[in-house]
């Protein structure tokens, strides 16, 4: 018997059962890589940290290397090992490691490391191998990188270690804190400080052939920040922090309706009864929640796509569950709902979810939990760039 407020659960055909699924379109990654490689003045380093911004580090790395990137970037050495273990032989840079990191293994496995301090330099120089290093300067963020007051001493110490055969300085790197707004004064400060840092390194006798400051936003908007290489990560998967360039989102999240019920007007929904229905309607339950990466703060704001119609998320987003007001869609248990995607079919985008959660797209794509099934769509063949090896 079914009535207002009672469950209306329909049994599913076992062959049609599904779970929440994250689909990654490597074709979009390939096309984004081509766009970014065309914009970069020098080489393109594909940054595949945080499991390729949640899209799969190895798959994203292989795709980008085939479509214009020449190098790979990660934060930790552990992330570098994943790429090497997968058989990738392209140059890799790792730039965020503690002083007791396994720098000798980095030398053996042909992974460049960033050096942001005298303490790190001493640790790298003390090892049995001869690491290739990129000296990292703080270009104005008070975050990673050597402070300007320490930079000259770091360069001199690096040159002494180089002369002793303990390491080789192959690069200088920095990072801009406000690149999403090219007109911001902090970018001019960052560019000036980086230029000064390169000259100071040369003055100490170093010859850094690789110089890189620009990430995605600056690669797209500020040629003055381009040097011999640009490091891009978010742009590869369709995120442009500057909002100036059309890139293709590469991620689609779907989930099945596991329950559908009819309710009366005034029915309370979810924890603390954060929502009450304003009319008789049908509510659908999705087996996703904040444990899977849907931000709880988006409760009462977010929408999903059901049968081509935007439907609101109602009540609090729970750890494992989301309630959707299905309205007059007629959707039934077992049907697939699109939580977010590229937006071409009218579905919410990652950018919209970020706005609903008052955050950035990067947090949404990197936050999808491990229990969501992953599916990867292969990249189509694209003709190699005439000016890039793609190897």
N, C-alpha and C positions, 0 to 999 in steps of 0.2 A: 504494500500500500504506500502510495506517495501523496504527500500533502505539503503545504507551506512549511518550510523549516526542516523537512525531512530529506534524507539523502536520496539522490537519484543516480545511483552508480550503475553503469551498464557493464556487463562482463566484456572483456576484450578478447578478440581472436589472438591466440598465443603467437601467431606469426606476425602480428602487427604491433606487438608490444615494443615499447621503446623507453629510453631514459633521457634525461636532459643531455643535450649534445652540443658540443662546441665544434663548429666547422671552420677550418682555416683555409682560405683561398690563396694558394701560393701564386696563382696567376696575378692576383692583385699585388702581391709582394714583388713579383718580377717587374710589373709595369711601374710601380713606385720607385723601384731601384733604378730603372732606366731614366725616369724623370730626374731623380736626384743626381745621378751620374752626369747627366747633361748639364745640370746647374753648377756642379762643382768645378772649380778651376783646376784642381789637381786630382789626386787619387781619391777614391771613395772607400772609407772604412765602414763596413757594416757592423754596427754595434748590436750584438745579440745577447746582451746581458738579460738577467731575469727570465731565462728560458725564452729568449727571443721576444721579449715583451709579451710573454704569455702565449706566443704563437708556435713555440717549438724551436729551440735554438738550432738544432742540426738542420732541420728542414729549411728554416729561414736562411741560415748560413749558406747552404748549398744553392738555394735559389738566387740569392744576391750575388754570389760569386759567378754564377752563370749569366748574370744580366748587368754587369757593370762595376760591381765592387771588386776590389783587388786585395783587401785585407779584412780582418775581423777584429772586433774589440769586445772585451768582457770586463767585468769588475774583478772577480776573484780568480785565483789560479784554479780552484775547483771547477769553475765554469769553463776554463780553458781546457782542462783535462777531458771534459765531455766532448768537446770538438775534436781533440786529438784522438780520443778513443774511437770516434766515429770515422776516423780515417781522413779527416780534413788536413791538408798540408799547407794551406795558405798561411801567410804571416798573421800572427795573433799578438795583440797587446792586452795585458792585464794591468789595471791601474789602481786597484784599491785592495791593498793587502797589509796585514799586520807585519810588524818587524820580524816576527819569528816564522814568517811564511817559508815555504819550501822553495827558496830561490835557486838552489842547486838543481832541483828537478826542472825548474823553468828553463835553465840553460840547456839541460840535456834534451828537453822536449821542444826546444826551439820556440819558446814563448818569450816575447819582450815583456819587460816589467817597467812600470812607472816608479820614479823615485821622488817623493815629495818632501824629504827631510834629510838632514845629516845623519840621523839615526838609521833611517832606511838605507842610506848609501853605505854606511858602515856594515850593515847586515848583508847587503848584496856583495860588497867587496870581500867580505870574510869567507865566502863560500868557495868551494873547490872549482866551480865552473867559471866561465867568462860570460856573464849575462849581457845582453843588449838592453840598454836602459833609455827611457825617455824621462828627462828631468821635467818635473811638473811644477809649474809656478801658479800661485794663487793670483788670478787676474782680477780679483775684486770681490770675491764671495765670502771670504773668511771661512772657507770650507776646506776641501782637499787642496793640496799644493803647498809649496814652500812660501812663506811670507817674504815680501820684498827685502826685509832687513836681513834675511838669511840667504838670499839668493846668490849673492856674490861668493860667499863662503862655500855654498853648495857646489857652485860651478868650479871653483878652484880645487876643492876636495875631489870632485869627480874627475878633473883633469889629472890629478896626481894618481888616482886609482887607475885611470886609463893608461898612463905611462908605465905603471907597474904591471900592466897586463891583466888586471883584475876584472875589468869590465870594459864595455864599449858604449859610449854615449852616441846614440843614433838619432835622438829626437828631443824636441822641446814641445811641451803641450800645456794648454790652459783651457779655461772654460768661461763662457760669458753668462752672467747671471740674469740678463734682461733681454736676450736676443729676440724674444717674441715681439718686442717693440723696438724696431730698428732705430727709432729716433731717441730712445732713452739715453741720457748722458752716461749711464754706467757702461754702455757698450763702448763709447769712445775711450773711457778710462781703461777698460779691459784691453782694447786693441793697442793702446799706447803702452800699457804695462807689458803686454806680451812682446811687442816690438823691442822694448827696452831689455826684456829678459833674454831674447835671442841675441841681441848685441852683446850683452854682458857675458853670455856663454861663449860667444866667439872671442871676446876679449880675454877670456881665461884660457884660450887655446883650443876650445872644443869646436867641432865642425858638425853640428847636428843637421843631417840632410833631410830629416823629416820634421816638419813644423805644422802643428795642427791646433786650431782654436775653435773653429766653427762646428756646431752640432746642427741638428735639422733646421731650426729656424734661421740661423745665420747663413747656412748653406743656401737657403731659398731666397733670402732677402738682403744679404750684406756681403757683397764681393770683397769688401775691405777686410773682412775677417777670414777670407780664404787664404790659405798658404799652400804648402805642398800637398795637403791632405785635408779632407773634411770627415768628421765622425758623425754618422747618422744612425739613429736607432728608431725613434718613434715614427719618423717619416716612412720607413720601410713598410710599416704595417698600417699606413694610412692616416697618421696623425700629424697635422701641421700646427704646431703651437702658435705660429704667426697668423694663421687664418688667411694667408694670401694665395695659397696654391691648392688646386683641386687634386687631392690624392685619394686613393681607393681604400676604404676600410676593408680589412682582410678577414674579419671575424664575424661569425653569425652564431648566436646562442638561441637554441630552441628547447622546448620542454613539452611533455604531453600533459593534457588535463587528466588528473587522476580521479577527480570527483567533480560532479556537478550537482547543485541543489537549487531548489526554488525556495525563495524566502519572501516574507511579507515586508512591507514598508516598516521602518523602525527597527529592523533586526540588527543587533550589535555584532561587530565583526572583529575577531582577533583579540590580542592582549589589550587589557585596559579599555576594551570596547572603543578603540580609537576612531572607529567609523560606525555610523548607523545608516542603513540604507534609507533612501528618501522615497522609494517606491518599491512595489513588488518587482522582483527581478530574479535573475539566475546568477549564482556565484560559482566560479570555477576555481579549483585548487591546483597549483603547480608545485611539483616536488623540488623546489629550489628555494634558497634563502641566503642569509648573510654568511653562512658557513661555505656557501658556494661562490661568494663574491658579489652578491647583490647588496649594495650599501643600504643598511637599515635606515639611514637618514633620508633616503628617497621615498620612504613610506608616505602614502597619501599624495605623492606627486607623479610617480612613475606610471608609464603606460606600456602595454604590450599589444601585439597585433594578433587578432583572432578573426579568421575568415575574412581577411582584408579590411577589418575595422579596428581602429584603435580602441582599446578598452582600459579603463583605469585600474591600477593596483589599489585595493582598498584595505584598510586596517594596517596594522604593523607588519612589516617584513620580518618573518620569524627566522630562526636558525635554518630550518629546512623547508619552509612552506611560504607560499605567496597566494593570497586570495585576489581574484580578478572579478570585477563586475562584468559579466558577459552580456548584459542588456538583452537586446533582441537578435543577437548573432545566430542563435540556434545551435551553438557549438555543444558538442557532447563529449563525455569522457572518452579518452583515447586520442582525441584530435591534437595535432601539434600547434603550439603557440610560439610565435617568434618574439623573443624577449628583446633582442637587438640585432641589427645587421647593417648592411651598407645603406639602407634607406630607400633603395630603388623601388621596392614594392609597397612603400608606405610605412614600413616598420620603424620603430624607434631606432636611433643610432646610438653608438657609444657616446658621442658628444652630448646627446640629450640626457642619457643616464648620468653623465658627469655633471651636467647642469642641475639636474634634479637632486644630486647628492652634494652640490657645491664643492666639486673637486675637479680634477683634470682627467682627461681620457686615459692617460697613462695608468692611473690607479685602477680604473675599471678593467682594462684588458689584462693587467698583470695580477688581478685579484681573483680570477676565476679558479675555483678550487679543484683539487685533484680528483674528486669523485665524479666530476662531470666528464662524460665520455668525449674523447677527442676524435675528430675525423679530419683528415687532411686531403684537400683537393689539389692535384698536381698542377704545376705551372705549365702552360702551353709553350711550345718552342717559339722563341723570339730570335730574330736575326741578331747576331752579335753586333755590338757597337763598333763602329769603324775605328774609334780612338781608344777603345778599352780592350784589354786582352780577355777579360771575363774569366780568366783562369783561377 
